[in-house]
């Protein structure tokens, strides 16, 4: 499951950087592009705390 892999990666990063006693939060950014040939951003959505840490 993608969430489990992301959680494991994030916890590994925190351990590697020796960052302790901190909360971990997963934000997700969705970007909707215009369908025309010119690449233009139509909409950006930020979902803060999109999912909890998965053990």
PDB file with one MODEL, atoms N, CA, C and O in Angstrom:
MODEL        1
ATOM      1  N   UNK A   1       0.852  -1.185   0.000  1.00  0.00           N
ATOM      2  CA  UNK A   1       0.000   0.000   0.000  1.00  0.00           C
ATOM      3  C   UNK A   1       0.896   1.247   0.000  1.00  0.00           C
ATOM      4  O   UNK A   1       1.897   1.312   0.714  1.00  0.00           O
ATOM      5  N   UNK A   2       0.515   2.217  -0.808  1.00  0.00           N
ATOM      6  CA  UNK A   2       1.329   3.434  -0.980  1.00  0.00           C
ATOM      7  C   UNK A   2       1.523   4.204   0.325  1.00  0.00           C
ATOM      8  O   UNK A   2       2.617   4.693   0.607  1.00  0.00           O
ATOM      9  N   UNK A   3       0.468   4.307   1.110  1.00  0.00           N
ATOM     10  CA  UNK A   3       0.570   5.053   2.373  1.00  0.00           C
ATOM     11  C   UNK A   3       1.581   4.405   3.313  1.00  0.00           C
ATOM     12  O   UNK A   3       2.346   5.094   3.986  1.00  0.00           O
ATOM     13  N   UNK A   4       1.576   3.091   3.351  1.00  0.00           N
ATOM     14  CA  UNK A   4       2.519   2.375   4.224  1.00  0.00           C
ATOM     15  C   UNK A   4       3.965   2.616   3.762  1.00  0.00           C
ATOM     16  O   UNK A   4       4.853   2.831   4.587  1.00  0.00           O
ATOM     17  N   UNK A   5       4.196   2.581   2.455  1.00  0.00           N
ATOM     18  CA  UNK A   5       5.546   2.826   1.924  1.00  0.00           C
ATOM     19  C   UNK A   5       6.001   4.256   2.208  1.00  0.00           C
ATOM     20  O   UNK A   5       7.154   4.482   2.577  1.00  0.00           O
ATOM     21  N   UNK A   6       5.091   5.222   2.035  1.00  0.00           N
ATOM     22  CA  UNK A   6       5.437   6.621   2.330  1.00  0.00           C
ATOM     23  C   UNK A   6       5.748   6.814   3.810  1.00  0.00           C
ATOM     24  O   UNK A   6       6.687   7.525   4.166  1.00  0.00           O
ATOM     25  N   UNK A   7       4.954   6.179   4.667  1.00  0.00           N
ATOM     26  CA  UNK A   7       5.191   6.275   6.111  1.00  0.00           C
ATOM     27  C   UNK A   7       6.558   5.708   6.467  1.00  0.00           C
ATOM     28  O   UNK A   7       7.311   6.314   7.229  1.00  0.00           O
ATOM     29  N   UNK A   8       6.873   4.536   5.908  1.00  0.00           N
ATOM     30  CA  UNK A   8       8.160   3.897   6.185  1.00  0.00           C
ATOM     31  C   UNK A   8       9.314   4.774   5.698  1.00  0.00           C
ATOM     32  O   UNK A   8      10.321   4.924   6.390  1.00  0.00           O
ATOM     33  N   UNK A   9       9.165   5.344   4.519  1.00  0.00           N
ATOM     34  CA  UNK A   9      10.189   6.227   3.963  1.00  0.00           C
ATOM     35  C   UNK A   9      10.382   7.468   4.838  1.00  0.00           C
ATOM     36  O   UNK A   9      11.513   7.867   5.117  1.00  0.00           O
ATOM     37  N   UNK A  10       9.275   8.074   5.269  1.00  0.00           N
ATOM     38  CA  UNK A  10       9.349   9.279   6.107  1.00  0.00           C
ATOM     39  C   UNK A  10      10.006   8.975   7.451  1.00  0.00           C
ATOM     40  O   UNK A  10      10.845   9.742   7.923  1.00  0.00           O
ATOM     41  N   UNK A  11       9.626   7.862   8.064  1.00  0.00           N
ATOM     42  CA  UNK A  11      10.222   7.499   9.350  1.00  0.00           C
ATOM     43  C   UNK A  11      11.711   7.180   9.194  1.00  0.00           C
ATOM     44  O   UNK A  11      12.511   7.493  10.076  1.00  0.00           O
ATOM     45  N   UNK A  12      12.076   6.560   8.081  1.00  0.00           N
ATOM     46  CA  UNK A  12      13.489   6.297   7.800  1.00  0.00           C
ATOM     47  C   UNK A  12      14.272   7.589   7.633  1.00  0.00           C
ATOM     48  O   UNK A  12      15.399   7.707   8.114  1.00  0.00           O
ATOM     49  N   UNK A  13      13.672   8.553   6.951  1.00  0.00           N
ATOM     50  CA  UNK A  13      14.314   9.861   6.760  1.00  0.00           C
ATOM     51  C   UNK A  13      14.531  10.551   8.110  1.00  0.00           C
ATOM     52  O   UNK A  13      15.612  11.072   8.384  1.00  0.00           O
ATOM     53  N   UNK A  14      13.494  10.546   8.943  1.00  0.00           N
ATOM     54  CA  UNK A  14      13.613  11.184  10.260  1.00  0.00           C
ATOM     55  C   UNK A  14      14.701  10.509  11.097  1.00  0.00           C
ATOM     56  O   UNK A  14      15.470  11.185  11.780  1.00  0.00           O
ATOM     57  N   UNK A  15      14.765   9.183  11.043  1.00  0.00           N
ATOM     58  CA  UNK A  15      15.786   8.446  11.797  1.00  0.00           C
ATOM     59  C   UNK A  15      17.181   8.761  11.253  1.00  0.00           C
ATOM     60  O   UNK A  15      18.115   8.974  12.025  1.00  0.00           O
ATOM     61  N   UNK A  16      17.322   8.792   9.927  1.00  0.00           N
ATOM     62  CA  UNK A  16      18.615   9.087   9.299  1.00  0.00           C
ATOM     63  C   UNK A  16      19.111  10.484   9.686  1.00  0.00           C
ATOM     64  O   UNK A  16      20.304  10.685   9.912  1.00  0.00           O
ATOM     65  N   UNK A  17      18.195  11.434   9.759  1.00  0.00           N
ATOM     66  CA  UNK A  17      18.552  12.814  10.116  1.00  0.00           C
ATOM     67  C   UNK A  17      18.616  13.018  11.627  1.00  0.00           C
ATOM     68  O   UNK A  17      18.883  14.122  12.102  1.00  0.00           O
ATOM     69  N   UNK A  18      18.371  11.945  12.376  1.00  0.00           N
ATOM     70  CA  UNK A  18      18.367  11.973  13.849  1.00  0.00           C
ATOM     71  C   UNK A  18      17.357  12.992  14.392  1.00  0.00           C
ATOM     72  O   UNK A  18      17.630  13.709  15.355  1.00  0.00           O
ATOM     73  N   UNK A  19      16.205  13.034  13.761  1.00  0.00           N
ATOM     74  CA  UNK A  19      15.123  13.913  14.208  1.00  0.00           C
ATOM     75  C   UNK A  19      14.209  13.079  15.095  1.00  0.00           C
ATOM     76  O   UNK A  19      13.583  12.124  14.635  1.00  0.00           O
ATOM     77  N   UNK A  20      14.138  13.450  16.376  1.00  0.00           N
ATOM     78  CA  UNK A  20      13.356  12.677  17.346  1.00  0.00           C
ATOM     79  C   UNK A  20      12.251  13.536  17.936  1.00  0.00           C
ATOM     80  O   UNK A  20      12.271  14.764  17.844  1.00  0.00           O
ATOM     81  N   UNK A  21      11.296  12.865  18.539  1.00  0.00           N
ATOM     82  CA  UNK A  21      10.205  13.523  19.262  1.00  0.00           C
ATOM     83  C   UNK A  21       9.516  14.588  18.416  1.00  0.00           C
ATOM     84  O   UNK A  21       9.323  15.717  18.867  1.00  0.00           O
ATOM     85  N   UNK A  22       9.152  14.231  17.210  1.00  0.00           N
ATOM     86  CA  UNK A  22       8.438  15.155  16.337  1.00  0.00           C
ATOM     87  C   UNK A  22       7.273  14.431  15.681  1.00  0.00           C
ATOM     88  O   UNK A  22       7.303  13.214  15.499  1.00  0.00           O
ATOM     89  N   UNK A  23       6.269  15.181  15.338  1.00  0.00           N
ATOM     90  CA  UNK A  23       5.123  14.604  14.647  1.00  0.00           C
ATOM     91  C   UNK A  23       5.393  14.566  13.151  1.00  0.00           C
ATOM     92  O   UNK A  23       6.136  15.389  12.617  1.00  0.00           O
ATOM     93  N   UNK A  24       4.780  13.601  12.490  1.00  0.00           N
ATOM     94  CA  UNK A  24       4.918  13.452  11.048  1.00  0.00           C
ATOM     95  C   UNK A  24       3.536  13.671  10.428  1.00  0.00           C
ATOM     96  O   UNK A  24       2.546  13.095  10.880  1.00  0.00           O
ATOM     97  N   UNK A  25       3.479  14.501   9.397  1.00  0.00           N
ATOM     98  CA  UNK A  25       2.199  14.806   8.755  1.00  0.00           C
ATOM     99  C   UNK A  25       2.363  14.639   7.247  1.00  0.00           C
ATOM    100  O   UNK A  25       3.404  14.984   6.689  1.00  0.00           O
ATOM    101  N   UNK A  26       1.342  14.114   6.597  1.00  0.00           N
ATOM    102  CA  UNK A  26       1.383  13.916   5.155  1.00  0.00           C
ATOM    103  C   UNK A  26       0.377  14.840   4.482  1.00  0.00           C
ATOM    104  O   UNK A  26      -0.834  14.701   4.658  1.00  0.00           O
ATOM    105  N   UNK A  27       0.898  15.776   3.712  1.00  0.00           N
ATOM    106  CA  UNK A  27       0.063  16.673   2.919  1.00  0.00           C
ATOM    107  C   UNK A  27       0.106  16.197   1.468  1.00  0.00           C
ATOM    108  O   UNK A  27       1.114  15.659   1.009  1.00  0.00           O
ATOM    109  N   UNK A  28      -0.995  16.401   0.759  1.00  0.00           N
ATOM    110  CA  UNK A  28      -1.085  16.001  -0.649  1.00  0.00           C
ATOM    111  C   UNK A  28      -1.456  17.226  -1.472  1.00  0.00           C
ATOM    112  O   UNK A  28      -2.331  18.003  -1.090  1.00  0.00           O
ATOM    113  N   UNK A  29      -0.782  17.389  -2.607  1.00  0.00           N
ATOM    114  CA  UNK A  29      -1.089  18.488  -3.521  1.00  0.00           C
ATOM    115  C   UNK A  29      -1.592  17.886  -4.826  1.00  0.00           C
ATOM    116  O   UNK A  29      -0.927  17.047  -5.433  1.00  0.00           O
ATOM    117  N   UNK A  30      -2.781  18.327  -5.251  1.00  0.00           N
ATOM    118  CA  UNK A  30      -3.329  17.915  -6.541  1.00  0.00           C
ATOM    119  C   UNK A  30      -3.276  19.092  -7.501  1.00  0.00           C
ATOM    120  O   UNK A  30      -3.659  20.207  -7.147  1.00  0.00           O
ATOM    121  N   UNK A  31      -2.802  18.844  -8.716  1.00  0.00           N
ATOM    122  CA  UNK A  31      -2.690  19.907  -9.717  1.00  0.00           C
ATOM    123  C   UNK A  31      -3.467  19.488 -10.955  1.00  0.00           C
ATOM    124  O   UNK A  31      -3.185  18.446 -11.546  1.00  0.00           O
ATOM    125  N   UNK A  32      -4.444  20.296 -11.347  1.00  0.00           N
ATOM    126  CA  UNK A  32      -5.243  20.047 -12.542  1.00  0.00           C
ATOM    127  C   UNK A  32      -4.728  20.957 -13.641  1.00  0.00           C
ATOM    128  O   UNK A  32      -4.709  22.180 -13.501  1.00  0.00           O
ATOM    129  N   UNK A  33      -4.309  20.336 -14.741  1.00  0.00           N
ATOM    130  CA  UNK A  33      -3.758  21.091 -15.867  1.00  0.00           C
ATOM    131  C   UNK A  33      -4.827  21.301 -16.933  1.00  0.00           C
ATOM    132  O   UNK A  33      -5.758  20.506 -17.059  1.00  0.00           O
ATOM    133  N   UNK A  34      -4.683  22.385 -17.703  1.00  0.00           N
ATOM    134  CA  UNK A  34      -5.559  22.660 -18.837  1.00  0.00           C
ATOM    135  C   UNK A  34      -5.257  21.633 -19.929  1.00  0.00           C
ATOM    136  O   UNK A  34      -4.108  21.219 -20.082  1.00  0.00           O
ATOM    137  N   UNK A  35      -6.267  21.219 -20.682  1.00  0.00           N
ATOM    138  CA  UNK A  35      -6.086  20.198 -21.722  1.00  0.00           C
ATOM    139  C   UNK A  35      -5.486  20.727 -23.017  1.00  0.00           C
ATOM    140  O   UNK A  35      -5.168  19.941 -23.910  1.00  0.00           O
ATOM    141  N   UNK A  36      -5.326  22.020 -23.136  1.00  0.00           N
ATOM    142  CA  UNK A  36      -4.797  22.601 -24.367  1.00  0.00           C
ATOM    143  C   UNK A  36      -3.309  22.313 -24.503  1.00  0.00           C
ATOM    144  O   UNK A  36      -2.679  21.821 -23.566  1.00  0.00           O
ATOM    145  N   UNK A  37      -2.745  22.620 -25.671  1.00  0.00           N
ATOM    146  CA  UNK A  37      -1.318  22.374 -25.904  1.00  0.00           C
ATOM    147  C   UNK A  37      -0.436  23.173 -24.955  1.00  0.00           C
ATOM    148  O   UNK A  37       0.614  22.690 -24.529  1.00  0.00           O
ATOM    149  N   UNK A  38      -0.848  24.375 -24.626  1.00  0.00           N
ATOM    150  CA  UNK A  38      -0.084  25.207 -23.692  1.00  0.00           C
ATOM    151  C   UNK A  38      -0.333  24.672 -22.285  1.00  0.00           C
ATOM    152  O   UNK A  38      -1.478  24.556 -21.847  1.00  0.00           O
ATOM    153  N   UNK A  39       0.743  24.351 -21.589  1.00  0.00           N
ATOM    154  CA  UNK A  39       0.587  23.812 -20.234  1.00  0.00           C
ATOM    155  C   UNK A  39       0.245  24.943 -19.281  1.00  0.00           C
ATOM    156  O   UNK A  39       1.064  25.820 -19.008  1.00  0.00           O
ATOM    157  N   UNK A  40      -0.954  24.905 -18.793  1.00  0.00           N
ATOM    158  CA  UNK A  40      -1.435  25.945 -17.892  1.00  0.00           C
ATOM    159  C   UNK A  40      -2.129  25.269 -16.711  1.00  0.00           C
ATOM    160  O   UNK A  40      -2.939  24.359 -16.887  1.00  0.00           O
ATOM    161  N   UNK A  41      -1.798  25.726 -15.514  1.00  0.00           N
ATOM    162  CA  UNK A  41      -2.423  25.174 -14.317  1.00  0.00           C
ATOM    163  C   UNK A  41      -3.834  25.731 -14.204  1.00  0.00           C
ATOM    164  O   UNK A  41      -4.045  26.944 -14.205  1.00  0.00           O
ATOM    165  N   UNK A  42      -4.795  24.819 -14.106  1.00  0.00           N
ATOM    166  CA  UNK A  42      -6.194  25.211 -14.005  1.00  0.00           C
ATOM    167  C   UNK A  42      -6.637  25.327 -12.539  1.00  0.00           C
ATOM    168  O   UNK A  42      -7.403  26.219 -12.174  1.00  0.00           O
ATOM    169  N   UNK A  43      -6.134  24.398 -11.708  1.00  0.00           N
ATOM    170  CA  UNK A  43      -6.563  24.375 -10.310  1.00  0.00           C
ATOM    171  C   UNK A  43      -5.500  23.657  -9.471  1.00  0.00           C
ATOM    172  O   UNK A  43      -4.920  22.663  -9.906  1.00  0.00           O
ATOM    173  N   UNK A  44      -5.257  24.173  -8.272  1.00  0.00           N
ATOM    174  CA  UNK A  44      -4.355  23.528  -7.317  1.00  0.00           C
ATOM    175  C   UNK A  44      -5.131  23.306  -6.026  1.00  0.00           C
ATOM    176  O   UNK A  44      -5.799  24.209  -5.523  1.00  0.00           O
ATOM    177  N   UNK A  45      -5.032  22.092  -5.499  1.00  0.00           N
ATOM    178  CA  UNK A  45      -5.716  21.768  -4.247  1.00  0.00           C
ATOM    179  C   UNK A  45      -4.704  21.190  -3.262  1.00  0.00           C
ATOM    180  O   UNK A  45      -3.939  20.288  -3.603  1.00  0.00           O
ATOM    181  N   UNK A  46      -4.705  21.716  -2.043  1.00  0.00           N
ATOM    182  CA  UNK A  46      -3.838  21.231  -0.978  1.00  0.00           C
ATOM    183  C   UNK A  46      -4.701  20.534   0.061  1.00  0.00           C
ATOM    184  O   UNK A  46      -5.657  21.114   0.576  1.00  0.00           O
ATOM    185  N   UNK A  47      -4.362  19.297   0.363  1.00  0.00           N
ATOM    186  CA  UNK A  47      -5.062  18.551   1.409  1.00  0.00           C
ATOM    187  C   UNK A  47      -4.062  18.349   2.539  1.00  0.00           C
ATOM    188  O   UNK A  47      -3.168  17.507   2.457  1.00  0.00           O
ATOM    189  N   UNK A  48      -4.230  19.134   3.591  1.00  0.00           N
ATOM    190  CA  UNK A  48      -3.339  19.034   4.748  1.00  0.00           C
ATOM    191  C   UNK A  48      -3.724  17.816   5.575  1.00  0.00           C
ATOM    192  O   UNK A  48      -4.904  17.507   5.741  1.00  0.00           O
ATOM    193  N   UNK A  49      -2.712  17.133   6.087  1.00  0.00           N
ATOM    194  CA  UNK A  49      -2.919  15.955   6.925  1.00  0.00           C
ATOM    195  C   UNK A  49      -3.828  14.947   6.215  1.00  0.00           C
ATOM    196  O   UNK A  49      -4.802  14.457   6.787  1.00  0.00           O
ATOM    197  N   UNK A  50      -3.491  14.650   4.965  1.00  0.00           N
ATOM    198  CA  UNK A  50      -4.330  13.820   4.094  1.00  0.00           C
ATOM    199  C   UNK A  50      -4.550  12.408   4.629  1.00  0.00           C
ATOM    200  O   UNK A  50      -5.620  11.828   4.446  1.00  0.00           O
ATOM    201  N   UNK A  51      -3.534  11.861   5.291  1.00  0.00           N
ATOM    202  CA  UNK A  51      -3.695  10.533   5.883  1.00  0.00           C
ATOM    203  C   UNK A  51      -2.736  10.398   7.055  1.00  0.00           C
ATOM    204  O   UNK A  51      -1.694  11.052   7.092  1.00  0.00           O
ATOM    205  N   UNK A  52      -3.090   9.548   8.010  1.00  0.00           N
ATOM    206  CA  UNK A  52      -2.234   9.381   9.187  1.00  0.00           C
ATOM    207  C   UNK A  52      -1.037   8.489   8.875  1.00  0.00           C
ATOM    208  O   UNK A  52      -1.004   7.791   7.862  1.00  0.00           O
ATOM    209  N   UNK A  53      -0.067   8.532   9.763  1.00  0.00           N
ATOM    210  CA  UNK A  53       1.088   7.641   9.655  1.00  0.00           C
ATOM    211  C   UNK A  53       0.589   6.202   9.757  1.00  0.00           C
ATOM    212  O   UNK A  53      -0.209   5.877  10.637  1.00  0.00           O
ATOM    213  N   UNK A  54       1.058   5.347   8.860  1.00  0.00           N
ATOM    214  CA  UNK A  54       0.639   3.943   8.848  1.00  0.00           C
ATOM    215  C   UNK A  54       1.796   3.092   9.361  1.00  0.00           C
ATOM    216  O   UNK A  54       2.893   3.139   8.805  1.00  0.00           O
ATOM    217  N   UNK A  55       1.559   2.308  10.424  1.00  0.00           N
ATOM    218  CA  UNK A  55       2.650   1.481  10.980  1.00  0.00           C
ATOM    219  C   UNK A  55       3.044   0.342  10.049  1.00  0.00           C
ATOM    220  O   UNK A  55       3.941  -0.437  10.373  1.00  0.00           O
TER     221      UNK A  55
ENDMDL
END
